[in-house]
């Protein structure tokens, strides 16, 4: 492989790995949120990543979780390069950067700065929200394609895998929901229902409407936080390229939050 081709291939792999790292609170890729300021592969194969967040005072817990995700992504690169990850413009940037570089755990990095040395509980909260947000998108997608509630809630893993989705957001979230489902229930069998609560209870036909209402509240909260993050980041760095189609704070203030399932809701009723 020629040097230029090899460099391009490595650059594509680098960004593909970074695309898989999510903002834990929003369940959106850090690359789409614009948090990765720079990611480059040097001629010798080493990697530099510069990272920034919407505000100077963003939660250090969240900063660490994302940077730890970045570190795991870089550790998974096929050519095992040396790398440098640097957080910019954050109140704990120095502590985080030193800790990440040393491979330390959260408690080791922040020491007396926080009493919460165990982030597993926080990770679990975010996994729950991501599971619910992804599930809602897929459920609405199937409804919009004309499937009845009974067909949807009765779907097992085999049927789920072979049933396509035309709605863009639902199609995007389908493999992500499957991933979250199997992460939560790794022993799920092909004949088991795929639409269950986080606790593992199968969703019944008559309870689907109430379940979707609960999922919608989770999504609205996450979308509001996402709009807030984008707005703060846009203001802080005076960015001109806003993400098309994403809800903004104005949408929430004016009660214009997109509801993708309006037609499907009418059809079901």
C-alpha contacts under 8 A as a table, 3 or more apart, distances in Angstrom:
res1	aa1	res2	aa2	distance
1	X	5	X	6.41
1	X	6	X	6.09
2	X	5	X	5.26
2	X	6	X	6.05
3	X	6	X	5.02
3	X	7	X	6.08
4	X	7	X	5.06
4	X	8	X	6.24
5	X	8	X	5.17
5	X	9	X	6.12
6	X	9	X	5.10
6	X	10	X	6.20
7	X	10	X	5.16
7	X	11	X	6.15
7	X	41	X	7.25
7	X	43	X	7.60
7	X	45	X	7.97
8	X	11	X	5.03
8	X	12	X	6.17
9	X	12	X	5.20
9	X	13	X	6.25
10	X	13	X	5.04
10	X	14	X	6.05
10	X	41	X	7.19
11	X	14	X	5.02
11	X	15	X	6.38
11	X	40	X	6.99
11	X	41	X	6.18
12	X	15	X	5.35
12	X	16	X	6.08
13	X	16	X	4.93
13	X	17	X	6.12
13	X	77	X	7.31
14	X	17	X	5.27
14	X	18	X	6.30
14	X	39	X	7.75
14	X	74	X	7.42
14	X	77	X	7.00
15	X	18	X	4.93
15	X	19	X	5.97
15	X	39	X	7.61
16	X	19	X	5.08
16	X	20	X	6.78
17	X	20	X	5.40
17	X	21	X	7.24
17	X	73	X	5.41
17	X	74	X	7.34
17	X	76	X	7.92
17	X	77	X	7.61
18	X	21	X	5.38
18	X	29	X	7.88
18	X	30	X	7.46
18	X	31	X	6.76
18	X	70	X	6.48
18	X	73	X	6.23
19	X	22	X	7.60
19	X	29	X	5.57
19	X	30	X	6.83
19	X	31	X	5.71
19	X	32	X	7.76
20	X	29	X	6.30
20	X	73	X	7.81
21	X	29	X	5.56
21	X	30	X	6.10
21	X	31	X	7.99
21	X	66	X	7.08
21	X	69	X	5.72
21	X	70	X	6.46
21	X	73	X	7.35
22	X	26	X	7.62
22	X	27	X	5.44
22	X	28	X	5.05
22	X	29	X	4.14
22	X	30	X	5.33
22	X	66	X	6.98
22	X	69	X	7.80
23	X	26	X	5.45
23	X	27	X	5.43
23	X	28	X	5.49
23	X	29	X	6.03
23	X	30	X	5.57
23	X	62	X	7.77
23	X	66	X	6.17
24	X	27	X	5.40
24	X	28	X	7.66
24	X	62	X	7.06
24	X	65	X	7.20
24	X	66	X	7.09
24	X	123	X	7.55
24	X	126	X	5.80
24	X	127	X	7.84
25	X	62	X	7.68
25	X	126	X	5.79
25	X	222	X	7.21
26	X	130	X	7.69
26	X	222	X	5.45
26	X	223	X	7.36
26	X	225	X	7.13
26	X	226	X	6.18
27	X	126	X	7.88
27	X	130	X	5.66
28	X	32	X	7.05
28	X	33	X	7.10
29	X	32	X	5.32
29	X	33	X	6.43
30	X	33	X	4.96
30	X	34	X	6.24
30	X	35	X	5.40
30	X	36	X	6.59
30	X	66	X	7.86
31	X	34	X	5.13
31	X	35	X	6.01
31	X	36	X	5.65
32	X	35	X	7.72
33	X	230	X	7.13
34	X	37	X	6.84
35	X	51	X	5.72
35	X	52	X	5.19
35	X	53	X	5.78
35	X	54	X	7.95
36	X	39	X	7.02
36	X	49	X	7.22
36	X	50	X	6.16
36	X	51	X	4.80
36	X	52	X	6.53
37	X	49	X	7.53
37	X	50	X	5.32
37	X	51	X	5.39
37	X	52	X	6.43
38	X	48	X	7.54
38	X	49	X	5.50
38	X	50	X	5.00
38	X	51	X	7.16
39	X	47	X	7.19
39	X	48	X	5.67
39	X	49	X	4.43
39	X	50	X	6.53
40	X	47	X	5.69
40	X	48	X	5.39
40	X	49	X	6.66
41	X	45	X	5.74
41	X	46	X	5.78
41	X	47	X	4.67
41	X	48	X	6.69
42	X	45	X	5.17
42	X	46	X	5.34
42	X	47	X	6.19
42	X	48	X	7.85
43	X	46	X	7.43
45	X	79	X	7.92
45	X	81	X	6.02
45	X	82	X	7.83
46	X	81	X	5.11
46	X	82	X	5.09
46	X	83	X	5.55
47	X	81	X	6.71
47	X	82	X	6.52
47	X	83	X	4.55
47	X	84	X	6.38
48	X	83	X	5.79
48	X	84	X	4.99
48	X	85	X	6.17
49	X	83	X	7.87
49	X	84	X	6.25
49	X	85	X	4.84
49	X	86	X	6.35
50	X	85	X	6.04
50	X	86	X	5.02
50	X	87	X	6.16
50	X	88	X	7.14
51	X	85	X	7.40
51	X	86	X	5.97
51	X	87	X	4.76
51	X	88	X	6.07
52	X	87	X	5.78
52	X	88	X	5.21
52	X	89	X	6.67
52	X	90	X	7.68
53	X	56	X	7.37
53	X	58	X	6.93
53	X	63	X	7.84
53	X	88	X	7.82
53	X	89	X	7.68
53	X	90	X	7.41
53	X	233	X	7.08
54	X	58	X	7.10
54	X	229	X	5.82
54	X	230	X	7.16
54	X	232	X	5.46
54	X	233	X	4.04
54	X	234	X	7.84
54	X	236	X	6.99
55	X	58	X	5.45
55	X	89	X	7.89
55	X	90	X	7.14
55	X	232	X	6.79
55	X	233	X	6.83
55	X	236	X	7.31
56	X	89	X	5.85
56	X	90	X	4.36
56	X	91	X	5.59
57	X	60	X	7.89
57	X	90	X	6.34
57	X	91	X	5.96
58	X	62	X	7.40
58	X	63	X	7.16
58	X	90	X	7.37
59	X	62	X	5.33
59	X	63	X	6.35
60	X	63	X	4.86
60	X	64	X	6.00
60	X	92	X	6.97
61	X	64	X	5.27
61	X	65	X	6.23
61	X	119	X	7.73
62	X	65	X	5.10
62	X	66	X	6.24
63	X	66	X	5.38
63	X	67	X	6.12
64	X	67	X	5.08
64	X	68	X	5.77
64	X	96	X	7.00
64	X	106	X	7.06
65	X	68	X	5.11
65	X	69	X	6.19
66	X	69	X	4.95
66	X	70	X	6.27
67	X	70	X	4.82
67	X	71	X	6.15
67	X	85	X	7.83
67	X	100	X	7.57
68	X	71	X	4.97
68	X	72	X	6.28
68	X	100	X	7.29
69	X	72	X	5.09
69	X	73	X	6.19
70	X	73	X	5.00
70	X	74	X	6.22
71	X	74	X	5.16
71	X	75	X	6.13
71	X	85	X	7.59
71	X	100	X	7.79
72	X	75	X	4.99
72	X	76	X	6.33
73	X	76	X	5.22
73	X	77	X	6.82
74	X	77	X	5.34
74	X	80	X	7.83
74	X	81	X	7.98
74	X	83	X	7.50
75	X	80	X	6.51
76	X	80	X	7.19
77	X	80	X	5.52
77	X	81	X	7.37
84	X	101	X	7.18
85	X	97	X	7.19
85	X	100	X	7.58
85	X	101	X	7.30
86	X	93	X	7.98
86	X	97	X	5.70
87	X	90	X	7.06
87	X	93	X	5.53
87	X	96	X	7.32
87	X	97	X	6.24
88	X	93	X	6.18
89	X	93	X	6.79
90	X	93	X	4.92
91	X	94	X	7.99
92	X	95	X	5.40
92	X	96	X	6.04
93	X	96	X	5.13
93	X	97	X	5.86
94	X	97	X	5.28
94	X	98	X	6.15
95	X	98	X	5.35
95	X	99	X	6.07
95	X	109	X	6.20
95	X	110	X	6.78
96	X	99	X	5.11
96	X	100	X	5.94
96	X	109	X	6.42
96	X	110	X	7.71
97	X	100	X	5.23
97	X	101	X	6.04
98	X	101	X	5.24
98	X	102	X	6.21
98	X	109	X	7.72
99	X	102	X	5.08
99	X	103	X	6.12
99	X	104	X	5.16
99	X	105	X	7.48
99	X	108	X	7.44
99	X	109	X	4.97
100	X	103	X	5.04
100	X	104	X	6.08
100	X	109	X	7.95
101	X	104	X	7.79
104	X	108	X	5.85
104	X	109	X	6.22
105	X	108	X	5.27
105	X	109	X	6.29
106	X	109	X	5.18
106	X	110	X	6.28
106	X	117	X	6.19
106	X	118	X	7.72
106	X	119	X	7.84
107	X	110	X	5.44
107	X	111	X	5.32
107	X	114	X	7.68
107	X	116	X	7.43
107	X	117	X	4.43
107	X	118	X	7.38
108	X	111	X	5.43
110	X	113	X	5.08
110	X	114	X	6.26
111	X	114	X	6.45
111	X	115	X	7.89
112	X	115	X	6.87
114	X	117	X	7.07
116	X	119	X	6.94
118	X	121	X	7.19
119	X	122	X	5.20
119	X	123	X	6.19
120	X	123	X	4.95
120	X	124	X	6.14
121	X	124	X	5.09
121	X	125	X	6.45
122	X	125	X	5.17
122	X	126	X	6.44
123	X	126	X	5.18
123	X	127	X	6.11
124	X	127	X	5.01
124	X	128	X	6.16
125	X	128	X	5.19
125	X	129	X	6.42
126	X	129	X	5.12
126	X	130	X	6.11
127	X	130	X	5.13
127	X	131	X	6.07
127	X	180	X	7.87
128	X	131	X	5.17
128	X	132	X	6.33
128	X	198	X	6.73
129	X	132	X	5.17
129	X	133	X	6.11
129	X	218	X	6.68
130	X	133	X	5.16
130	X	134	X	6.08
130	X	180	X	7.80
131	X	134	X	5.44
131	X	135	X	6.08
131	X	177	X	6.44
131	X	180	X	5.80
131	X	181	X	7.17
131	X	198	X	7.46
132	X	135	X	5.06
132	X	136	X	6.13
132	X	198	X	7.62
132	X	215	X	5.83
132	X	218	X	7.24
132	X	219	X	7.93
133	X	136	X	5.27
133	X	137	X	6.54
133	X	215	X	6.47
133	X	216	X	7.81
133	X	218	X	6.74
133	X	219	X	5.53
134	X	137	X	5.35
134	X	138	X	6.49
134	X	173	X	5.49
134	X	174	X	7.29
134	X	176	X	6.82
134	X	177	X	5.18
135	X	138	X	5.25
135	X	139	X	6.11
135	X	173	X	7.81
135	X	174	X	7.95
135	X	177	X	5.91
135	X	195	X	7.66
136	X	139	X	5.14
136	X	140	X	6.18
136	X	212	X	6.61
136	X	215	X	5.95
136	X	216	X	7.18
137	X	140	X	5.34
137	X	141	X	6.12
137	X	169	X	6.73
137	X	170	X	5.03
137	X	173	X	6.57
138	X	141	X	4.91
138	X	142	X	6.32
138	X	170	X	4.74
138	X	171	X	7.36
138	X	173	X	6.46
138	X	174	X	5.85
138	X	177	X	7.74
139	X	142	X	5.36
139	X	143	X	6.32
139	X	152	X	7.41
139	X	170	X	7.93
140	X	143	X	4.96
140	X	144	X	6.05
140	X	170	X	7.38
140	X	260	X	7.52
140	X	261	X	5.80
140	X	264	X	7.29
141	X	144	X	5.16
141	X	145	X	6.41
141	X	165	X	6.53
141	X	166	X	7.52
141	X	167	X	5.75
141	X	169	X	7.89
141	X	170	X	5.08
141	X	171	X	7.70
141	X	261	X	7.98
142	X	145	X	5.12
142	X	146	X	6.68
142	X	147	X	5.73
142	X	152	X	7.02
142	X	165	X	6.87
143	X	146	X	5.27
143	X	147	X	5.25
143	X	148	X	6.63
143	X	149	X	7.29
143	X	152	X	7.86
143	X	261	X	7.90
143	X	264	X	5.64
144	X	147	X	7.41
144	X	167	X	7.78
144	X	261	X	6.95
144	X	263	X	7.15
144	X	264	X	4.97
145	X	165	X	7.53
145	X	166	X	7.44
146	X	264	X	7.76
147	X	151	X	6.11
147	X	152	X	6.49
148	X	151	X	5.17
148	X	152	X	6.26
148	X	268	X	7.54
149	X	152	X	5.04
149	X	153	X	6.13
149	X	205	X	5.92
149	X	208	X	7.37
149	X	268	X	7.90
150	X	153	X	5.48
150	X	154	X	5.92
150	X	205	X	5.57
151	X	154	X	5.24
151	X	155	X	6.25
152	X	155	X	5.35
152	X	195	X	7.92
153	X	193	X	7.35
153	X	194	X	7.79
153	X	195	X	5.91
153	X	202	X	7.78
153	X	203	X	6.24
153	X	204	X	6.60
153	X	205	X	6.42
154	X	193	X	6.40
155	X	158	X	7.99
155	X	159	X	5.78
155	X	160	X	6.15
155	X	193	X	5.71
155	X	194	X	6.33
155	X	195	X	7.40
156	X	159	X	5.40
156	X	160	X	6.04
156	X	190	X	6.49
156	X	191	X	5.21
156	X	192	X	5.13
156	X	193	X	4.21
156	X	194	X	5.34
157	X	160	X	4.94
157	X	161	X	6.16
157	X	189	X	7.29
157	X	190	X	4.83
157	X	191	X	6.09
157	X	192	X	6.28
157	X	193	X	6.43
157	X	194	X	5.68
158	X	161	X	5.30
158	X	162	X	6.55
158	X	190	X	5.41
158	X	191	X	6.73
159	X	162	X	5.37
159	X	163	X	6.05
160	X	163	X	5.40
160	X	194	X	7.34
161	X	164	X	7.70
164	X	171	X	7.64
165	X	168	X	7.73
165	X	170	X	6.55
165	X	171	X	5.20
166	X	170	X	7.57
166	X	171	X	6.46
167	X	170	X	5.33
167	X	171	X	5.98
168	X	171	X	5.15
168	X	172	X	6.17
169	X	172	X	5.03
169	X	173	X	6.17
170	X	173	X	5.08
170	X	174	X	5.94
171	X	174	X	5.26
171	X	175	X	7.68
172	X	175	X	6.92
172	X	176	X	7.35
173	X	176	X	4.97
173	X	177	X	5.86
174	X	177	X	5.16
174	X	178	X	6.26
175	X	178	X	4.96
175	X	179	X	6.13
176	X	179	X	5.01
176	X	180	X	6.23
177	X	180	X	5.02
177	X	181	X	5.93
178	X	181	X	4.99
178	X	182	X	6.18
179	X	182	X	5.38
179	X	183	X	6.08
180	X	183	X	5.00
180	X	184	X	6.12
181	X	184	X	5.17
181	X	185	X	5.93
181	X	186	X	7.78
181	X	194	X	7.54
182	X	185	X	4.77
182	X	186	X	4.61
182	X	187	X	7.47
182	X	188	X	6.70
183	X	186	X	5.52
184	X	198	X	7.99
185	X	188	X	5.60
188	X	192	X	6.35
189	X	192	X	5.34
193	X	196	X	6.96
193	X	202	X	6.86
195	X	202	X	6.32
195	X	203	X	6.25
196	X	199	X	7.64
196	X	200	X	5.34
196	X	201	X	5.21
196	X	202	X	4.29
196	X	203	X	5.35
197	X	200	X	5.07
197	X	201	X	5.25
197	X	202	X	6.46
197	X	203	X	6.69
198	X	201	X	7.57
203	X	207	X	6.54
203	X	208	X	6.38
203	X	211	X	7.78
204	X	207	X	5.22
204	X	208	X	6.26
205	X	208	X	5.49
206	X	209	X	7.18
207	X	210	X	5.54
207	X	211	X	6.12
208	X	211	X	4.92
208	X	212	X	6.05
209	X	212	X	5.17
209	X	213	X	6.34
210	X	213	X	5.04
210	X	214	X	6.47
211	X	214	X	5.18
211	X	215	X	6.34
212	X	215	X	4.90
212	X	216	X	5.97
213	X	216	X	5.05
213	X	217	X	6.47
214	X	217	X	5.36
214	X	218	X	6.70
215	X	218	X	5.17
215	X	219	X	6.32
216	X	219	X	5.01
216	X	220	X	6.07
217	X	220	X	5.19
217	X	221	X	6.25
218	X	221	X	5.28
218	X	222	X	6.31
219	X	222	X	5.06
219	X	223	X	5.96
220	X	223	X	5.04
220	X	224	X	5.99
220	X	257	X	7.93
221	X	224	X	5.18
221	X	225	X	6.31
222	X	225	X	5.15
222	X	226	X	6.10
223	X	226	X	4.88
223	X	227	X	6.07
223	X	247	X	7.07
224	X	227	X	5.09
224	X	228	X	6.13
224	X	247	X	7.83
224	X	248	X	7.74
224	X	249	X	6.95
224	X	252	X	7.19
225	X	228	X	4.99
225	X	229	X	6.12
226	X	229	X	5.09
226	X	230	X	6.18
227	X	230	X	5.16
227	X	231	X	6.01
227	X	246	X	7.53
227	X	247	X	6.06
227	X	248	X	4.86
227	X	249	X	5.68
228	X	231	X	5.10
228	X	232	X	6.08
228	X	248	X	7.45
228	X	249	X	6.41
229	X	232	X	5.23
229	X	233	X	6.03
230	X	233	X	5.12
230	X	234	X	5.90
231	X	234	X	5.06
231	X	235	X	6.14
231	X	248	X	7.35
231	X	249	X	7.52
232	X	235	X	5.15
232	X	236	X	5.97
233	X	236	X	5.07
233	X	237	X	6.03
233	X	238	X	7.88
233	X	239	X	7.82
234	X	237	X	5.56
234	X	238	X	5.33
234	X	239	X	4.97
234	X	240	X	7.51
234	X	242	X	7.64
235	X	238	X	5.09
235	X	239	X	7.11
239	X	242	X	7.33
243	X	246	X	5.99
247	X	250	X	7.99
247	X	251	X	6.02
247	X	252	X	7.86
247	X	257	X	6.56
247	X	258	X	7.45
248	X	251	X	5.33
248	X	252	X	7.05
249	X	252	X	5.24
249	X	253	X	6.28
250	X	253	X	4.98
250	X	254	X	5.95
250	X	256	X	7.83
251	X	254	X	5.29
251	X	255	X	5.73
251	X	256	X	4.42
251	X	257	X	5.29
252	X	255	X	4.82
252	X	256	X	5.90
252	X	257	X	5.73
253	X	256	X	7.63
259	X	262	X	6.19
260	X	263	X	7.84
261	X	264	X	5.08
261	X	265	X	5.92
262	X	265	X	5.15
262	X	266	X	6.34
263	X	266	X	5.23
263	X	267	X	6.19
264	X	267	X	4.93
264	X	268	X	6.14
265	X	268	X	5.16
265	X	269	X	6.28
266	X	269	X	5.21
